[in-house]
Amino acid sequence: MTGDKTRQTYDAIVIGSGIGGLCAAAMLARYGKRVVVCESHSVAGGAAHEFVRDGFRFDSGPSFYCGLSDRTSLNPLRQVLDAIGETVEAIAYDPLGHYHFPDRSVPIYGNAERYRAELAKITPSGATEFAEFERAMLRMYAGLKDVPSIALRSDWQAIPLLFSRYAIGMLKLLPSIADVDKSVGRIADRYIRDPWVRRLLDIECFLLSGLKAHGTIAPEVAFMLGERDRSVIDYPIGGSGAIVDALVRGLENGVGCCGCDRR
Ligand SMILES: Cc1cc2nc3c(=O)[nH]c(=O)nc-3n(C[C@H](O)[C@H](O)[C@H](O)COP(=O)(O)OP(=O)(O)OC[C@H]3O[C@@H](n4cnc5c(N)ncnc54)[C@H](O)[C@@H]3O)c2cc1C
């Protein structure tokens, strides 16, 4: 923080200018709170900051995004950008990329049918097992998508509130309720024996959470499979720095400030 900013008073101080801190701060500023973001690094963005070398801009972290260019997307980041009146232009593409294994490379489509068709070329029985697993995941997604993530809390009082406000989503979620706190690996144990499909699921989970299937929570994968198919995979023009810029702009257009450079 520099200059006058240190002498001002604030309603909220956010420690850390990662995507999480910037979203929280921008939303607070959007609703009229005086907020300052303190960052120990010289640039904003945390794991998603960008850096420039020899005129080229690099993402330091995330490169896979979903739903930035889709108004109906349930991506919470997209919802925050909408709330603060910011947009980030993004270009949709599919496949997401190719996963390279020692024996083959596989295109990974967001579109569920094409994803399964690629699997079936490698292991028809594995693709059938995966389809069963996917059905269980999409059942969970059907409930989750009707309950805004912003409404979720970990205290028991949230349960009557969720049923009173989001009854349909909660009813759809009931068949999967016992699985929402389980790892996706435990759910996959019920459906998938094929070692090749298990390896693929581990890689998908690793890219999502940094852990294999047994360390990744089921709702995260349910959401990934559901949104990847229903919405779009896309990439922001300007990279992750463009998202950071938009959040900092939203923050500063409210009554907040970020105590570091935008980049
Ligand atoms: C290599 C890599 C690839 C990734 N790929 C993807 C992807 O493709 N898609 C995707 O969706 N996600 C991806 N992620 C995950 C995503 O980047 C992170 O989940 C997200 O950016 C985390 O944001 P955050 O605000 O929670 O935390 P962080 O980004 O870690 O932000 C925390 C901030 O707080 C600051 N801080 C900490 N302590 C203090 C302190 N005491 N005082 C002041 N400041 C402090 C830190 O400097 C940092 O800027 C990837 C992450 C990495 C590292």
The ligand as an SDF file (V2000), in Angstrom:
LIG
                    3D

 53 58  0  0  0  0  0  0  0  0999 V2000
    0.3810  -24.2550  -12.2340 C   0  0  0  0  0  0  0  0  0  0  0  0
   -1.0940  -24.0950  -11.9260 C   0  0  0  0  0  0  0  0  0  0  0  0
   -2.0400  -24.3910  -12.8940 C   0  0  0  0  0  0  0  0  0  0  0  0
   -3.3960  -24.2130  -12.6310 C   0  0  0  0  0  0  0  0  0  0  0  0
   -4.3100  -24.4830  -13.6260 N   0  0  0  0  0  0  0  0  0  0  0  0
   -5.5990  -24.1930  -13.4350 C   0  0  0  0  0  0  0  0  0  0  0  0
   -6.5200  -24.2750  -14.5160 C   0  0  0  0  0  0  0  0  0  0  0  0
   -6.1270  -24.6040  -15.6360 O   0  0  0  0  0  0  0  0  0  0  0  0
   -7.8180  -23.9570  -14.2800 N   0  0  0  0  0  0  0  0  0  0  0  0
   -8.2460  -23.5560  -13.0400 C   0  0  0  0  0  0  0  0  0  0  0  0
   -9.4390  -23.2590  -12.8910 O   0  0  0  0  0  0  0  0  0  0  0  0
   -7.3910  -23.4650  -12.0070 N   0  0  0  0  0  0  0  0  0  0  0  0
   -6.0920  -23.7630  -12.1730 C   0  0  0  0  0  0  0  0  0  0  0  0
   -5.2090  -23.6200  -11.1460 N   0  0  0  0  0  0  0  0  0  0  0  0
   -5.7180  -23.2520   -9.8370 C   0  0  0  0  0  0  0  0  0  0  0  0
   -5.9940  -21.7460   -9.7130 C   0  0  0  0  0  0  0  0  0  0  0  0
   -4.9300  -21.0190  -10.2560 O   0  0  0  0  0  0  0  0  0  0  0  0
   -6.1120  -21.4440   -8.2330 C   0  0  0  0  0  0  0  0  0  0  0  0
   -7.1390  -22.2570   -7.6610 O   0  0  0  0  0  0  0  0  0  0  0  0
   -6.4910  -19.9930   -7.9500 C   0  0  0  0  0  0  0  0  0  0  0  0
   -5.7600  -19.0970   -8.7460 O   0  0  0  0  0  0  0  0  0  0  0  0
   -6.2280  -19.7840   -6.4610 C   0  0  0  0  0  0  0  0  0  0  0  0
   -6.6460  -18.4980   -6.1040 O   0  0  0  0  0  0  0  0  0  0  0  0
   -6.6680  -18.0780   -4.5820 P   0  0  0  0  0  0  0  0  0  0  0  0
   -7.0990  -16.6620   -4.5280 O   0  0  0  0  0  0  0  0  0  0  0  0
   -7.4550  -19.0520   -3.7960 O   0  0  0  0  0  0  0  0  0  0  0  0
   -5.1860  -18.2530   -4.0290 O   0  0  0  0  0  0  0  0  0  0  0  0
   -3.7700  -17.6410   -4.5600 P   0  0  0  0  0  0  0  0  0  0  0  0
   -3.7780  -17.4420   -6.0320 O   0  0  0  0  0  0  0  0  0  0  0  0
   -2.7340  -18.5320   -3.9740 O   0  0  0  0  0  0  0  0  0  0  0  0
   -3.7110  -16.2160   -3.8810 O   0  0  0  0  0  0  0  0  0  0  0  0
   -3.2800  -15.9890   -2.5850 C   0  0  0  0  0  0  0  0  0  0  0  0
   -2.5970  -14.6270   -2.5790 C   0  0  0  0  0  0  0  0  0  0  0  0
   -2.3890  -14.2320   -1.2350 O   0  0  0  0  0  0  0  0  0  0  0  0
   -1.1030  -13.6430   -1.1370 C   0  0  0  0  0  0  0  0  0  0  0  0
   -0.7210  -13.7740    0.2740 N   0  0  0  0  0  0  0  0  0  0  0  0
   -0.6100  -14.8880    1.0010 C   0  0  0  0  0  0  0  0  0  0  0  0
   -0.2850  -14.5930    2.2860 N   0  0  0  0  0  0  0  0  0  0  0  0
   -0.2390  -13.2370    2.3550 C   0  0  0  0  0  0  0  0  0  0  0  0
    0.0260  -12.3190    3.4100 C   0  0  0  0  0  0  0  0  0  0  0  0
    0.2860  -12.7520    4.6560 N   0  0  0  0  0  0  0  0  0  0  0  0
    0.0010  -11.0130    3.1370 N   0  0  0  0  0  0  0  0  0  0  0  0
   -0.2760  -10.5670    1.8810 C   0  0  0  0  0  0  0  0  0  0  0  0
   -0.5290  -11.3920    0.8380 N   0  0  0  0  0  0  0  0  0  0  0  0
   -0.5040  -12.7080    1.0740 C   0  0  0  0  0  0  0  0  0  0  0  0
   -0.2460  -14.4680   -2.0780 C   0  0  0  0  0  0  0  0  0  0  0  0
    0.9160  -13.7630   -2.4770 O   0  0  0  0  0  0  0  0  0  0  0  0
   -1.2190  -14.6330   -3.2600 C   0  0  0  0  0  0  0  0  0  0  0  0
   -1.1410  -13.5610   -4.1800 O   0  0  0  0  0  0  0  0  0  0  0  0
   -3.8290  -23.7600  -11.3590 C   0  0  0  0  0  0  0  0  0  0  0  0
   -2.8620  -23.4530  -10.3890 C   0  0  0  0  0  0  0  0  0  0  0  0
   -1.5170  -23.6060  -10.6600 C   0  0  0  0  0  0  0  0  0  0  0  0
   -0.4960  -23.2230   -9.5950 C   0  0  0  0  0  0  0  0  0  0  0  0
  1  2  1  0
  2  3  1  0
  2 52  2  0
  3  4  2  0
  4  5  1  0
  4 50  1  0
  5  6  2  0
  6  7  1  0
  6 13  1  0
  7  8  2  0
  7  9  1  0
  9 10  1  0
 10 11  2  0
 10 12  1  0
 12 13  2  0
 13 14  1  0
 14 15  1  0
 14 50  1  0
 15 16  1  0
 16 17  1  0
 16 18  1  0
 18 19  1  0
 18 20  1  0
 20 21  1  0
 20 22  1  0
 22 23  1  0
 23 24  1  0
 24 25  2  0
 24 26  1  0
 24 27  1  0
 27 28  1  0
 28 29  2  0
 28 30  1  0
 28 31  1  0
 31 32  1  0
 32 33  1  0
 33 34  1  0
 33 48  1  0
 34 35  1  0
 35 36  1  0
 35 46  1  0
 36 37  1  0
 36 45  1  0
 37 38  2  0
 38 39  1  0
 39 40  1  0
 39 45  2  0
 40 41  1  0
 40 42  2  0
 42 43  1  0
 43 44  2  0
 44 45  1  0
 46 47  1  0
 46 48  1  0
 48 49  1  0
 50 51  2  0
 51 52  1  0
 52 53  1  0
M  END
$$$$
